[in-house]
Amino acid sequence: MMQGTGLAAIISDWFTAIATPGTLSFFAFLCAGLVNMFIPSGGGQWAVQGPIFIEAGQNLGVDPSIIVLAISYGDQWTNMIQPFWTIPLLAIAGLHMRQIMGYTFVIFLLTLFLFGGGLLLWGAG
């Protein structure tokens, strides 16, 4: 649905339009986090966003490996607020999702600053 309607491309194009060579990786990270809420598959997300951000990176002179990492980090980042990966662990431990959501949300905020700040520093250097 995100690809068929063009919504993912619109979101990605908006981020690339305001980006500079130093901020493109950060915006790719944020965009990937947003799109991950609607396209939970990393491969599907890359198929939609990858070509747009790679082209923008080529136009701005940004190394493609930085774009790949930024999209991957954005995909991983928002998995903290929809932690489906914990379901088998919770079943084994006998816990409920609500018992860990506070912890995963703190990790979500912390990694925003770690990943996002790292990408901004990497882009500035």
N, C-alpha and C positions, 0 to 999 in steps of 0.2 A: 504494500500500500504506500509506503514512504517513497519507494522508487517509482511506482506506476503513476502516482499523482505528481511527482516531481518535487515534493515537499523537502526531501533530504537535499536535493540539489539546490533548492532555494536557500535553505539554511546554510549550506556549505558556501554557496556563492556570496551570501551576505558577509560571512566571516572573512572570506578571502578578499572581498572588496575593501575592507577597512584595515587589512593587515599590511605590515611593513616586513622587510626581511628579518628584523629582530623579533617581531611579534607573531609571525605566521605559525610557528610551532605551538605557541601558547593558544592561539585561536583554534588551531586544529585539535588540540587537546580538549578545549571547552566544547567545541562542536561535536567531537566524538562522544563526549560524555552525554550531551543532550540527545544525540541521535541514538545512543545505546538504550535509552529508555523505550524506544520504539522498535529498534532492530537489535534484539539481544545477541544475535550471532555475530561474532567478530569477523568471520569471513564475509557474511552478507553486508555488514557495515563497511568493510573495506571495499567491496565491490561497488558500493554506492558512493562513498566519500573519497576513496583513494585516488581515482583519476582526477577529480576536481582539485584536490590539494596538491597532488604531484605537479599538475600543470601550473597551478599558482606558484608553487615552489620554483619551478623552472623559470617562470617569468620574473620572479624576484631574486633568483640566484641562490636559493636555499637548497642545501644538500638533501636529496630524497630520503636518505636514511633518517634524518631528523624528523621528517614528516611521518614516516612509517612509525617511528617510536612515539611521536606525539599522539597519533591516532590510537595506537595500542595502549598507551597510558590512559587516555580518555576512556577507552572501552573498559579497562580494568577499574578505573577510578569509580565509576558509577555502579559497579557491581557491589559496592559496599552498602548502597541504600536499597538494593534489591538483591539480597544475598541468597539466591537460589542454590548456590554451591554449598550452602550449609545444611540443606535439608537432610541429606543422609547422616551427617554428623549429629544433628539435633535428634534424629530418631535413635541413633545409637546411645547418645547421652541421656535421652529421656527429657530433653528440654523443649521449650516452645520458642517460636520465632521472637515473640515479644520480649523474651528474657535476654536476647542478645542484640536487639536493634539499637539500643543506646550505645553500645560499644562499637558497632559497625558504623554508626553515624559519626562518632568521634573520629574513627579512622578515615571516613570519607572527608571530613573537614581537614584533618591533618595532612592527608595526601594531596588535597587541593593545593595547599601551600608548598608542600615538598615537590610534587611533580610540576605544578604550574610555575613555581619560583625557579626551579631548576631549568625548565625550558626557556624562561625569560632570560636567565643568566647565560644559558648556552647560546641563545640568539643574539645577545648583546656582545658576546665575546667573539 
